Amino acid sequence: MFLNDTPASQSDTAYADLREAILVGRLAPDSLWSDRELGARMGYGRTPIREALLRLQTEGLVQILARKGTRILPLLKKDVQDIHQLTKALELEAALTVAKRDDRVELLAPVLQAVERMESAIAVEDRERWVVADTDFHFGVVDICGNPRLIGLYHAQRGLTDRARFFALWLRELPVRSTQEHREMYDRLVAADAPRLEALYRNHWERTTNELLALIERQERGRGALGASVPGAPPKGGEREISREDTR
């Protein structure tokens, strides 16, 4: 679901496969793994696994513990609150900057395509296609703001923002309202309507943050930790949630 067809090194493909397994819940949060165990499970040697884990640690998805192994980090309420506060501020600033650009309509073409993909995905209730288009919308706006430092800081948070998106994907109601909000945000960007654009962004982020926190609370009440597997998610190739007990 996440890989493209371009050639990649073994460490790149190991990174992509491990990242996907974490995002969709096939590697259980709080499970502890050795490099050898992960390599055997995922089909890679220890070197590409180690390189992939170092990248995933910078994204906040795993914690490498000396002489103990690698812990798959759970998604916590504090993580969501912190990351949404930061990404909201960064993305809003980027959007307001884009709205001032004379060439914004041309630059926003990929963002419009993302909105249209969200709408077509919702029409057939394809949540996986929808979440990819949703991600493309948000990063598409930031990537054209013209501020390399802002763009870099925003991208550095992607591990946790993606984790939150994929966690909510199968728990929330079909995101019809969210899709409508993205269409409205695109329209306000094109119209350079800064006051309305800012209000839309703030309301959208507040609503989605509160929705996600409520989902986390529900999960914590159910089993005391978040994200063991993604309820409602269709199995991929017969795979199930992986915990360390599977390696014993």
PyMOL commands that set and color helices and strands:
alter all, ss='L'
color gray80, all
select helices_A, chain A and resi 10-23+35-42+46-58+77-99+104-107+109-123+127-143+148-156+158-169+176-191+194-223+244-247
alter helices_A, ss='H'
color red, helices_A
select strands_A, chain A and resi 32-33+62-65+69-72
alter strands_A, ss='S'
color yellow, strands_A
deselect
rebuild
show_as cartoon
